[in-house]
Amino acid sequence: MIDKQPIIDTSQFKELDFLLTLLREENKSEEIIPSKEIDWSYFLKLVKHHRVCPLVYLKLKDTPDAVPSNVIEALLQEYKKNTFKMLQLTGEMETLDNVFQENDIETLCLKGPPVAYDLFGDISLRMSKDLDILVREEELEKAESILFSLGYEKEKVSTVLNEIKWRHHHIAYYHPNKKIQVEVHWRLQPRPMKRTSFEELWSRKRESQVTKHPISFMGTEDLMLYLISHGARHGWSRLRWLKDIDQMVRNKDINYVHFKELAIEHQQNHLVGQAFQLAHLFFQTPVHEELRHIVNTKVANQLAEKAIPFIKEMVQFHVHPQPKSLERSYKNYLISIKSKREKVLFFIILFYPISVDAEMFKLPHKLHFFYFLLRPLLWSVRKIKKVTLS
């Protein structure tokens, strides 16, 4: 049990309330009776936003009298589309892993088909749009060359003082013919979050049998901590991420002593508390005794409350421009989920030059180090211009 948790009144959000009913593990199809006041168009929008179309379709396909036929048909099409996409990603993942192994590059699959199969026993039940793989940082250029040879194209990135290595943790590559995106990570999370070495993750890896050729992916406890920190960074704005946690807790054999040690070691115990507060609130996810003192805290409760508006309002942080109020709220949220150490490092990293600095004031490559001195001035000029224009 959780002593204190956020309160969410879904009575005014009938579509969200019905969606949660469908996603909860204990609810069976014959028990599902939707409200007559549901806006089915909005409900479909909600399901697509939270990336849970396959799970919802399976719950509703045997209730033709309770749900309009066009809703079932729309969900069926999304289910078929996702199944095809996951099969495509599975094939490409196996191809890439074979090529990387032939070139002596060890890779860990972070999400995608192996995680879908591990959590749900069926790759079609979890939605993925791309492949995420982790490599050693020193092998990043070698991995990039291989992707280029296979027809992948690199996203445009800044080259100012190797900014991407400081501010980001992955680079995206896109295959124009296959319509597949691959994100190559050299860190699980961006700075200033504490880094877990590739060797440490590799020593606890598992092998997925989703393909004939075994695919390496993270150990159970590493995976759960990664999914939690990833969901927290995105404000838990998609219920799919919380459903992943619920699924792991209910269906996987988790070493909670080891998991708690990992959370504390990486200073993410407050994020674990937030995740379980939200998962318990939305899905009645059980909380293991070993985690009670992490979950039952004022900080975990406050962080969970800050994420709820992002879930209810279907916030899409990747869409730009954002309303100023939302942009400000999200920035404040991101700062609130950082540990004290991360906050210090975060403000130090702010002084690292970015590509916009080079666009404002061009310098020869050999003089790029001057951007460290110029950055406060260039930042101030941009802020003044922004205020003036608004």
LUMMILUM-147573 format. One record per residue (C-alpha): residue in three letters; x negated, y, z. Coordinates in nm, 2 decimals. Layout:
ALA, X, Y, Z
...
//
This chain:
MET, 0.00, 0.00, 0.00
ILE, -0.10, 0.36, -0.05
ASP, -0.04, 0.59, 0.26
LYS, 0.01, 0.91, 0.06
GLN, 0.06, 0.94, -0.31
PRO, 0.18, 1.20, -0.56
ILE, 0.56, 1.23, -0.62
ILE, 0.70, 1.23, -0.97
ASP, 1.06, 1.28, -1.04
THR, 1.13, 1.12, -1.38
SER, 1.51, 1.17, -1.35
GLN, 1.48, 1.48, -1.57
PHE, 1.25, 1.29, -1.81
LYS, 1.47, 1.00, -1.90
GLU, 1.26, 0.90, -2.20
LEU, 0.95, 0.88, -1.98
ASP, 1.14, 0.69, -1.71
PHE, 1.26, 0.43, -1.96
LEU, 0.91, 0.40, -2.11
LEU, 0.76, 0.33, -1.76
THR, 1.04, 0.07, -1.71
LEU, 0.93, -0.11, -2.02
LEU, 0.56, -0.10, -1.94
ARG, 0.60, -0.23, -1.58
GLU, 0.48, -0.59, -1.55
GLU, 0.77, -0.71, -1.34
ASN, 1.05, -0.59, -1.57
LYS, 1.19, -0.85, -1.81
SER, 1.36, -0.78, -2.14
GLU, 1.70, -0.90, -2.01
GLU, 1.68, -0.64, -1.73
ILE, 1.63, -0.34, -1.96
ILE, 1.92, -0.11, -1.98
PRO, 1.84, 0.23, -2.12
SER, 2.03, 0.55, -2.04
LYS, 2.29, 0.66, -2.29
GLU, 2.14, 1.01, -2.27
ILE, 1.80, 0.91, -2.42
ASP, 1.68, 1.11, -2.71
TRP, 1.55, 0.82, -2.92
SER, 1.35, 1.05, -3.16
TYR, 1.17, 1.20, -2.86
PHE, 1.12, 0.85, -2.71
LEU, 0.95, 0.73, -3.02
LYS, 0.72, 1.03, -3.01
LEU, 0.64, 0.95, -2.65
VAL, 0.56, 0.59, -2.73
LYS, 0.33, 0.68, -3.02
HIS, 0.15, 0.95, -2.81
HIS, 0.08, 0.72, -2.53
ARG, -0.05, 0.45, -2.77
VAL, 0.17, 0.17, -2.63
CYS, 0.38, 0.08, -2.94
PRO, 0.29, -0.29, -2.95
LEU, 0.38, -0.34, -2.58
VAL, 0.71, -0.15, -2.61
TYR, 0.80, -0.33, -2.93
LEU, 0.76, -0.67, -2.76
LYS, 0.98, -0.57, -2.48
LEU, 1.26, -0.42, -2.70
LYS, 1.27, -0.66, -3.00
ASP, 1.50, -0.90, -2.82
THR, 1.74, -0.63, -2.70
PRO, 1.91, -0.53, -3.03
ASP, 2.23, -0.42, -2.85
ALA, 2.05, -0.19, -2.61
VAL, 1.84, 0.01, -2.86
PRO, 1.93, 0.16, -3.20
SER, 1.81, -0.06, -3.49
ASN, 1.61, 0.23, -3.64
VAL, 1.40, 0.25, -3.32
ILE, 1.32, -0.12, -3.33
GLU, 1.23, -0.09, -3.70
ALA, 1.00, 0.21, -3.63
LEU, 0.83, 0.02, -3.35
LEU, 0.79, -0.29, -3.57
GLN, 0.62, -0.09, -3.84
GLU, 0.38, 0.06, -3.58
TYR, 0.32, -0.29, -3.45
LYS, 0.24, -0.42, -3.80
LYS, 0.01, -0.13, -3.87
ASN, -0.18, -0.17, -3.55
THR, -0.22, -0.55, -3.61
PHE, -0.36, -0.49, -3.95
LYS, -0.60, -0.22, -3.81
MET, -0.72, -0.44, -3.53
LEU, -0.79, -0.73, -3.77
GLN, -0.98, -0.49, -3.99
LEU, -1.18, -0.36, -3.70
THR, -1.25, -0.72, -3.58
GLY, -1.39, -0.81, -3.92
GLU, -1.61, -0.50, -3.94
MET, -1.72, -0.54, -3.58
GLU, -1.85, -0.89, -3.66
THR, -2.02, -0.77, -3.97
LEU, -2.20, -0.49, -3.79
ASP, -2.30, -0.71, -3.50
ASN, -2.45, -0.96, -3.73
VAL, -2.65, -0.69, -3.92
PHE, -2.77, -0.53, -3.59
GLN, -2.88, -0.87, -3.46
GLU, -3.07, -0.94, -3.78
ASN, -3.26, -0.61, -3.72
ASP, -3.33, -0.70, -3.35
ILE, -3.09, -0.43, -3.21
GLU, -2.88, -0.54, -2.91
THR, -2.54, -0.38, -2.89
LEU, -2.25, -0.37, -2.65
CYS, -1.90, -0.33, -2.77
LEU, -1.73, -0.08, -2.54
LYS, -1.36, -0.10, -2.64
GLY, -1.18, -0.22, -2.95
PRO, -1.09, -0.59, -3.02
PRO, -1.30, -0.76, -2.75
VAL, -1.14, -0.54, -2.48
ALA, -0.79, -0.59, -2.62
TYR, -0.84, -0.97, -2.62
ASP, -0.99, -0.96, -2.28
LEU, -0.70, -0.76, -2.12
PHE, -0.40, -0.88, -2.32
GLY, -0.51, -1.21, -2.47
ASP, -0.40, -1.07, -2.81
ILE, -0.59, -0.81, -3.01
SER, -0.26, -0.67, -3.16
LEU, -0.13, -0.56, -2.82
ARG, -0.38, -0.28, -2.76
MET, -0.41, 0.01, -3.00
SER, -0.76, 0.12, -3.12
LYS, -0.85, 0.36, -3.40
ASP, -1.23, 0.30, -3.42
LEU, -1.52, 0.10, -3.29
ASP, -1.74, 0.21, -3.00
ILE, -2.08, 0.05, -2.95
LEU, -2.36, 0.11, -2.71
VAL, -2.73, 0.09, -2.81
ARG, -3.05, 0.18, -2.64
GLU, -3.13, 0.55, -2.70
GLU, -3.47, 0.46, -2.85
GLU, -3.30, 0.25, -3.11
LEU, -3.05, 0.51, -3.21
GLU, -3.23, 0.62, -3.53
LYS, -3.27, 0.26, -3.64
ALA, -2.90, 0.19, -3.59
GLU, -2.82, 0.50, -3.78
SER, -3.03, 0.39, -4.08
ILE, -2.85, 0.06, -4.08
LEU, -2.51, 0.23, -4.09
PHE, -2.62, 0.46, -4.37
SER, -2.73, 0.15, -4.57
LEU, -2.38, 0.00, -4.52
GLY, -2.21, 0.31, -4.66
TYR, -2.13, 0.51, -4.34
GLU, -2.15, 0.88, -4.33
LYS, -2.25, 1.08, -4.03
GLU, -2.04, 1.35, -3.87
LYS, -2.18, 1.70, -3.88
VAL, -2.39, 1.77, -3.57
SER, -2.60, 2.05, -3.43
THR, -2.98, 2.03, -3.47
VAL, -3.06, 2.32, -3.24
LEU, -3.32, 2.18, -2.99
ASN, -3.16, 1.84, -3.01
GLU, -2.84, 1.98, -2.85
ILE, -2.64, 1.67, -2.91
LYS, -2.86, 1.45, -2.69
TRP, -2.80, 1.69, -2.40
ARG, -2.43, 1.77, -2.44
HIS, -2.29, 1.46, -2.59
HIS, -2.32, 1.08, -2.55
HIS, -2.22, 0.95, -2.89
ILE, -2.23, 1.02, -3.27
ALA, -1.95, 0.93, -3.50
TYR, -2.00, 0.76, -3.84
TYR, -1.72, 0.72, -4.10
HIS, -1.69, 0.48, -4.39
PRO, -1.50, 0.66, -4.66
ASN, -1.40, 0.34, -4.85
LYS, -1.31, 0.12, -4.55
LYS, -1.15, 0.42, -4.36
ILE, -1.33, 0.30, -4.04
GLN, -1.50, 0.51, -3.78
VAL, -1.78, 0.38, -3.57
GLU, -1.90, 0.57, -3.26
VAL, -2.25, 0.49, -3.16
HIS, -2.32, 0.56, -2.79
TRP, -2.65, 0.59, -2.62
ARG, -2.48, 0.68, -2.28
LEU, -2.15, 0.55, -2.14
GLN, -2.05, 0.90, -2.04
PRO, -2.18, 1.25, -2.12
ARG, -2.41, 1.44, -1.89
PRO, -2.39, 1.53, -1.61
MET, -2.23, 1.20, -1.51
LYS, -2.49, 0.95, -1.37
ARG, -2.63, 0.72, -1.63
THR, -2.62, 0.34, -1.62
SER, -2.91, 0.19, -1.81
PHE, -2.85, -0.04, -2.11
GLU, -3.06, -0.31, -1.94
GLU, -2.84, -0.31, -1.63
LEU, -2.52, -0.33, -1.84
TRP, -2.68, -0.60, -2.06
SER, -2.77, -0.81, -1.76
ARG, -2.40, -0.83, -1.67
LYS, -2.26, -0.86, -2.02
ARG, -1.99, -1.11, -2.13
GLU, -1.94, -1.26, -2.47
SER, -1.61, -1.23, -2.65
GLN, -1.47, -1.52, -2.84
VAL, -1.24, -1.31, -3.05
THR, -1.46, -1.39, -3.35
LYS, -1.67, -1.69, -3.46
HIS, -1.98, -1.49, -3.39
PRO, -1.98, -1.40, -3.02
ILE, -1.96, -1.03, -2.95
SER, -2.13, -0.89, -2.64
PHE, -1.92, -0.65, -2.42
MET, -1.93, -0.52, -2.07
GLY, -1.89, -0.72, -1.75
THR, -1.55, -0.70, -1.57
GLU, -1.65, -0.45, -1.30
ASP, -1.86, -0.23, -1.54
LEU, -1.57, -0.23, -1.79
MET, -1.32, -0.12, -1.52
LEU, -1.54, 0.16, -1.40
TYR, -1.60, 0.27, -1.76
LEU, -1.23, 0.27, -1.84
ILE, -1.16, 0.47, -1.52
SER, -1.42, 0.74, -1.58
HIS, -1.31, 0.76, -1.95
GLY, -0.95, 0.80, -1.86
ALA, -1.03, 1.06, -1.59
ARG, -1.23, 1.27, -1.83
HIS, -0.93, 1.28, -2.06
GLY, -0.69, 1.37, -1.79
TRP, -0.52, 1.04, -1.81
SER, -0.31, 1.21, -2.09
ARG, -0.22, 0.87, -2.24
LEU, -0.05, 0.60, -2.03
ARG, -0.23, 0.34, -2.23
TRP, -0.55, 0.40, -2.02
LEU, -0.36, 0.35, -1.70
LYS, -0.19, 0.04, -1.84
ASP, -0.54, -0.10, -1.91
ILE, -0.63, -0.06, -1.54
ASP, -0.30, -0.22, -1.44
GLN, -0.36, -0.51, -1.67
MET, -0.71, -0.57, -1.54
VAL, -0.60, -0.57, -1.18
ARG, -0.32, -0.82, -1.24
ASN, -0.50, -1.05, -1.48
LYS, -0.87, -1.05, -1.42
ASP, -1.09, -1.19, -1.15
ILE, -1.25, -0.88, -1.01
ASN, -1.53, -0.88, -0.76
TYR, -1.41, -0.58, -0.56
VAL, -1.71, -0.56, -0.33
HIS, -1.94, -0.52, -0.64
PHE, -1.70, -0.29, -0.80
LYS, -1.69, -0.06, -0.50
GLU, -2.07, -0.06, -0.48
LEU, -2.08, 0.05, -0.85
ALA, -1.83, 0.33, -0.79
ILE, -2.02, 0.46, -0.49
GLU, -2.36, 0.42, -0.66
HIS, -2.24, 0.63, -0.96
GLN, -2.05, 0.88, -0.74
GLN, -1.72, 0.79, -0.90
ASN, -1.53, 0.67, -0.60
HIS, -1.30, 0.97, -0.62
LEU, -1.22, 0.88, -0.98
VAL, -1.14, 0.53, -0.87
GLY, -0.91, 0.67, -0.61
GLN, -0.74, 0.89, -0.86
ALA, -0.69, 0.61, -1.11
PHE, -0.54, 0.37, -0.85
GLN, -0.31, 0.65, -0.72
LEU, -0.18, 0.71, -1.07
ALA, -0.16, 0.34, -1.16
HIS, 0.03, 0.26, -0.84
LEU, 0.26, 0.55, -0.90
PHE, 0.35, 0.46, -1.26
PHE, 0.31, 0.09, -1.27
GLN, 0.31, -0.03, -0.90
THR, -0.04, -0.16, -0.96
PRO, -0.16, -0.35, -0.65
VAL, -0.45, -0.19, -0.45
HIS, -0.70, -0.44, -0.32
GLU, -0.79, -0.41, 0.05
GLU, -1.15, -0.34, -0.04
LEU, -1.05, -0.02, -0.22
ARG, -0.80, 0.11, 0.04
HIS, -1.03, 0.36, 0.20
ILE, -1.13, 0.50, -0.14
VAL, -0.77, 0.53, -0.27
ASN, -0.61, 0.66, 0.05
THR, -0.79, 0.99, 0.05
LYS, -0.68, 1.36, 0.02
VAL, -0.92, 1.41, -0.27
ALA, -0.78, 1.11, -0.47
ASN, -0.43, 1.23, -0.40
GLN, -0.51, 1.59, -0.52
LEU, -0.68, 1.47, -0.84
ALA, -0.39, 1.24, -0.92
GLU, -0.15, 1.54, -0.88
LYS, -0.36, 1.75, -1.12
ALA, -0.34, 1.48, -1.39
ILE, 0.04, 1.43, -1.38
PRO, 0.13, 1.74, -1.59
PHE, -0.10, 1.62, -1.87
ILE, 0.09, 1.28, -1.88
LYS, 0.44, 1.43, -1.86
GLU, 0.38, 1.70, -2.12
MET, 0.21, 1.47, -2.38
VAL, -0.10, 1.69, -2.39
GLN, -0.34, 1.63, -2.68
PHE, -0.68, 1.77, -2.59
HIS, -0.83, 1.69, -2.94
VAL, -0.59, 1.93, -3.11
HIS, -0.72, 2.28, -3.16
PRO, -0.65, 2.56, -3.09
GLN, -0.49, 2.49, -2.75
PRO, -0.27, 2.73, -2.56
LYS, -0.49, 2.94, -2.33
SER, -0.31, 2.83, -2.02
LEU, -0.36, 2.46, -2.11
GLU, -0.73, 2.52, -2.20
ARG, -0.79, 2.70, -1.87
SER, -0.60, 2.42, -1.68
TYR, -0.81, 2.15, -1.84
LYS, -1.14, 2.32, -1.78
ASN, -1.05, 2.36, -1.41
TYR, -0.95, 2.00, -1.40
LEU, -1.28, 1.88, -1.55
ILE, -1.47, 2.08, -1.29
SER, -1.25, 1.94, -1.01
ILE, -1.33, 1.57, -1.10
LYS, -1.71, 1.63, -1.09
SER, -1.91, 1.53, -0.79
LYS, -2.13, 1.80, -0.62
ARG, -2.44, 1.67, -0.80
GLU, -2.25, 1.68, -1.13
LYS, -2.13, 2.04, -1.08
VAL, -2.49, 2.16, -1.02
LEU, -2.61, 1.98, -1.33
PHE, -2.31, 2.10, -1.53
PHE, -2.39, 2.47, -1.47
ILE, -2.76, 2.41, -1.55
ILE, -2.67, 2.25, -1.88
LEU, -2.45, 2.55, -1.96
PHE, -2.78, 2.74, -2.03
TYR, -2.89, 2.49, -2.29
PRO, -2.85, 2.65, -2.64
ILE, -2.57, 2.54, -2.87
SER, -2.51, 2.56, -3.25
VAL, -2.30, 2.88, -3.22
ASP, -2.60, 3.06, -3.08
ALA, -2.80, 2.97, -3.39
GLU, -2.51, 3.09, -3.62
MET, -2.49, 3.42, -3.44
PHE, -2.87, 3.49, -3.44
LYS, -3.08, 3.29, -3.68
LEU, -3.44, 3.21, -3.59
PRO, -3.70, 3.00, -3.76
HIS, -3.71, 2.64, -3.64
LYS, -4.04, 2.70, -3.46
LEU, -3.89, 2.98, -3.26
HIS, -3.57, 2.79, -3.15
PHE, -3.70, 2.78, -2.79
PHE, -3.62, 3.15, -2.77
TYR, -3.25, 3.06, -2.77
PHE, -3.30, 2.96, -2.40
LEU, -3.37, 3.33, -2.33
LEU, -3.11, 3.46, -2.57
ARG, -2.83, 3.24, -2.46
PRO, -2.69, 3.45, -2.18
LEU, -2.68, 3.76, -2.40
LEU, -2.53, 3.57, -2.70
TRP, -2.27, 3.41, -2.47
SER, -2.17, 3.76, -2.33
VAL, -2.14, 3.90, -2.68
ARG, -1.90, 3.62, -2.78
LYS, -1.69, 3.67, -2.47
ILE, -1.66, 4.05, -2.53
LYS, -1.56, 3.99, -2.90
LYS, -1.30, 3.74, -2.79
VAL, -1.15, 3.98, -2.54
THR, -1.15, 4.26, -2.79
LEU, -0.98, 4.05, -3.06
SER, -0.71, 3.93, -2.82
//
